[in-house]
Amino acid sequence: MAEREDGGGPDDRSQTISDSTVGRDAYLFQGVSRVIIGGTFGRRWAVPVIVLAIVAAGGFAFTERGRRMLSGRDGPNVTVTAAPAVCDQRSGWIVGDTSAPPPDGALAMRDARKYRRWLDEHGAVPAERSETIVTVNGSGSAAVVIEDIKITVIRRAPPRTGRHMVPKCGGSLPPEKHYAPVALDEFPVGQPASLRQKIGSSSYGKATTRVLGTVPVVKFPFAVTETDYSYVNLVAVADECDCTWKVEVEWLNGERRGIHRPGKTFELSAVAAGSPRSSP
């Protein structure tokens, strides 16, 4: 899958912070401020006490836990990646340069790295169907609950024109733990849409059957224990568009909630009518 990096790493935004850490330091600083304002120490002690309070707060910020909590990253380890193997993209790629002689389709199985290198050099974009993996690792003393995954279509355009290349690969969807259908043509542009609500609606039922067939669909919310990991395979399809999209993961860990925004975007294109096809 075409994958872009828009940001410099994970961007988690935690909505609540533990009262026993940051909240306590904020309370103590507030108390010192009230004492100074009230004049208990006198004016000549005000500046030293303020300096000590700022140093104490700064010291917390420079601890590992402080940095993680103040940045919102003291949460579960969540990653969002395109399925890495060439044969994971069984519906092929769209290559805009139709003049370039395509490699033998069987090369995908003989030398996947060489086949993938050719695709990258010619700006290939996944065609029709792709897989994106959301991996969740447990964290802390409480289970991680994945409450929802939101999909945002950033850009929608007509299908790309070019050569439709299909590698020689066999097999079907592996027996993963969780699958979720992402029918990109049915998502709004520029607005995060809840996959949990989509899957739960009757109007999305046909899309689910068309994308996954008889494969069981993920049920939100689902929990991951502190010592375990789990993943959701987002199976995306594009029937009428060349779509660029991104993922957000809403999680709950004990009393903390957060949204993981990885900053990556993915592209998937339908095959334009009349596109030449190269297949084994």
C-alpha positions in Angstrom: 0.0 0.0 0.0 1.2 3.5 -0.7 2.0 4.9 2.7 3.0 8.5 3.5 4.5 9.9 6.7 3.0 13.3 7.5 4.3 13.6 11.0 7.3 12.7 13.2 5.9 9.7 15.0 2.9 8.9 17.2 0.6 11.7 18.3 -1.5 10.5 21.2 -3.7 13.0 23.0 -4.7 11.9 26.4 -7.9 13.6 27.7 -7.3 12.9 31.4 -4.2 12.8 33.6 -3.8 10.9 36.8 -4.5 12.9 40.0 -1.6 11.1 41.8 1.1 12.6 39.6 0.6 15.7 37.5 -2.5 16.7 39.3 -0.7 16.6 42.7 2.2 18.8 41.5 -0.3 21.3 40.0 -2.2 21.4 43.4 1.0 22.0 45.4 2.1 24.7 43.0 -1.3 26.3 43.3 -1.1 26.1 47.1 2.3 27.8 47.1 1.0 30.6 44.9 -1.9 31.2 47.3 0.5 31.4 50.3 2.7 33.9 48.5 -0.3 36.0 47.4 -1.6 36.0 51.0 1.6 37.4 52.3 2.4 34.6 54.7 6.1 34.5 53.8 6.4 38.2 53.1 7.4 39.9 49.9 11.2 39.1 50.3 10.5 35.4 50.2 8.1 35.5 47.2 10.7 35.2 44.4 12.7 32.3 46.0 9.6 30.3 46.7 8.3 30.8 43.2 11.7 29.7 41.8 11.7 26.6 43.9 8.1 25.7 42.8 9.0 26.1 39.1 12.1 24.0 39.6 10.1 21.3 41.3 7.5 21.3 38.5 10.3 21.3 35.9 12.0 18.4 37.5 8.8 16.3 37.2 8.6 17.3 33.6 12.1 15.9 32.9 11.4 12.5 34.5 10.4 9.7 32.0 6.9 9.4 33.5 6.5 13.2 33.5 7.5 13.5 29.8 5.2 10.7 28.8 2.2 12.0 30.8 2.6 15.7 29.8 2.9 14.7 26.2 -0.1 12.4 26.3 2.0 9.4 25.3 1.7 7.4 28.6 -0.8 5.0 27.0 -0.9 1.8 25.0 1.5 1.1 22.2 -0.6 1.5 19.0 0.8 1.2 15.5 -0.9 1.5 12.1 1.0 0.1 9.1 0.4 -1.1 5.6 0.6 -4.9 5.2 4.2 -5.2 4.2 4.4 -8.3 2.0 4.0 -8.0 -1.8 1.5 -10.9 -1.9 -0.6 -9.1 0.8 -1.7 -6.9 -2.1 -3.3 -9.6 -4.1 -5.5 -7.2 -6.2 -2.3 -5.6 -7.6 -1.1 -2.0 -8.3 -1.7 0.8 -10.7 1.5 2.0 -12.4 1.2 5.3 -14.2 4.1 4.7 -16.5 2.7 2.3 -19.1 5.9 2.5 -21.2 8.0 0.7 -18.6 8.2 -3.0 -19.3 6.6 -4.8 -16.4 8.4 -7.5 -14.5 7.3 -11.1 -14.7 4.3 -11.5 -12.4 5.9 -14.7 -10.9 8.8 -12.5 -9.7 6.6 -11.5 -6.7 7.0 -15.0 -5.3 10.6 -15.6 -6.5 12.1 -12.3 -5.3 9.5 -10.2 -3.5 12.0 -7.4 -2.6 13.1 -6.9 -6.2 9.4 -6.9 -7.3 8.5 -4.3 -4.6 11.6 -2.2 -5.5 10.3 -2.0 -9.1 6.9 -0.9 -7.9 8.3 1.8 -5.7 10.6 3.1 -8.4 7.6 3.5 -10.7 5.2 5.1 -8.2 2.8 2.2 -8.0 -0.4 2.7 -6.0 -2.4 -0.3 -4.5 -5.4 -1.2 -6.7 -9.0 -1.9 -5.6 -8.2 -3.6 -2.3 -5.6 -3.3 0.4 -4.9 -4.3 4.0 -3.8 -2.0 6.8 -2.9 -3.5 10.2 -3.7 -1.7 13.6 -1.6 -3.4 16.3 -2.3 -2.8 20.0 0.0 -3.8 22.9 -1.2 -3.9 26.5 0.2 -1.2 28.8 0.1 -0.6 32.6 -1.9 -2.5 35.1 -5.3 -2.3 33.3 -6.5 -3.8 30.1 -6.5 -1.6 27.0 -10.0 -1.2 25.5 -10.2 -0.2 21.8 -13.5 1.7 21.7 -13.5 2.7 18.1 -11.5 3.3 14.9 -12.2 6.3 12.8 -11.5 6.6 9.1 -11.0 10.0 7.4 -11.0 10.2 3.6 -8.7 13.1 3.0 -8.9 13.2 -0.8 -11.3 11.6 -3.3 -10.5 11.7 -7.1 -11.4 9.7 -10.2 -9.5 6.3 -10.5 -5.9 6.5 -11.5 -5.0 5.7 -15.1 -2.2 3.4 -15.9 -1.2 -0.3 -16.1 -3.0 -2.6 -13.7 -0.3 -5.0 -12.5 -1.3 -8.2 -10.6 1.4 -10.3 -9.0 1.2 -14.1 -9.0 0.2 -14.9 -5.5 -2.2 -17.4 -4.0 -4.1 -17.8 -0.7 -6.9 -15.9 0.9 -7.4 -13.8 4.1 -5.4 -15.4 6.9 -7.2 -16.3 10.1 -6.6 -13.0 12.0 -8.4 -12.2 15.2 -10.2 -9.1 14.1 -11.2 -7.8 10.6 -13.0 -4.6 9.7 -14.3 -3.6 6.2 -13.4 -0.1 5.0 -15.5 0.8 1.9 -13.8 4.1 1.0 -16.5 5.1 -1.5 -19.0 5.2 1.4 -17.0 7.5 3.7 -17.4 11.3 3.7 -14.4 13.5 2.7 -12.7 15.5 5.4 -14.7 14.2 8.3 -13.7 11.4 10.7 -16.3 8.6 10.5 -16.8 6.0 13.2 -16.1 2.5 11.9 -18.0 1.2 15.0 -21.1 3.0 13.8 -20.6 1.9 10.2 -20.3 -1.7 11.1 -23.4 -1.5 13.3 -25.6 0.0 10.7 -27.8 -2.0 8.4 -27.0 0.2 5.4 -23.3 -0.9 5.6 -24.2 -4.6 5.7 -23.8 -5.1 1.9 -20.4 -3.4 2.0 -19.3 -5.7 4.8 -20.4 -8.8 3.0 -18.8 -7.7 -0.3 -15.4 -6.9 1.4 -15.1 -9.7 3.9 -17.5 -12.4 2.7 -18.0 -14.9 5.5 -15.0 -13.7 7.6 -16.2 -12.5 11.1 -16.3 -8.8 11.6 -14.6 -7.1 14.6 -16.9 -6.1 17.4 -16.2 -2.8 19.2 -15.3 -2.3 22.0 -12.7 -5.1 22.5 -10.1 -5.4 25.3 -6.4 -6.3 25.2 -4.8 -7.5 28.5 -1.7 -5.8 29.9 0.6 -8.6 28.8 -1.0 -9.4 25.4 -1.3 -7.8 22.0 -4.0 -7.8 19.4 -4.6 -6.3 16.0 -7.3 -5.3 13.6 -6.9 -5.9 9.9 -8.6 -3.0 8.0 -9.5 -4.4 4.6 -10.1 -1.3 2.4 -11.8 -1.3 -1.0 -12.1 1.4 -3.6 -14.7 0.8 -6.4 -15.0 4.3 -7.9 -12.3 6.5 -6.5 -8.6 7.2 -6.0 -8.8 7.8 -2.3 -6.2 9.0 0.3 -7.2 8.2 3.9 -6.0 8.0 7.4 -6.8 6.2 10.7 -7.5 7.3 14.3 -7.7 4.8 17.2 -9.8 5.6 20.3 -8.6 3.8 23.4 -9.4 3.5 27.1 -6.8 2.4 29.7 -8.1 2.4 33.3 -9.3 5.9 33.9 -7.5 7.4 30.9 -8.8 7.9 27.4 -6.9 8.9 24.4 -6.8 9.1 20.6 -3.9 7.7 18.6 -3.2 9.7 15.5 -0.2 8.1 13.7 0.2 10.8 11.1 0.3 8.3 8.2 -1.9 8.4 5.2 -2.7 5.6 2.8 -3.8 5.6 -0.9 -5.9 3.2 -2.8 -7.3 3.5 -6.3 -10.0 1.8 -8.3 -8.9 0.5 -11.7 -9.9 3.0 -14.5 -11.9 1.6 -17.4 -9.7 0.5 -20.2 -6.5 0.2 -18.1 -4.1 -2.4 -19.6 -3.6 -5.4 -17.4 -0.4 -7.3 -16.7 -0.8 -10.6 -14.9 0.9 -14.0 -15.1 
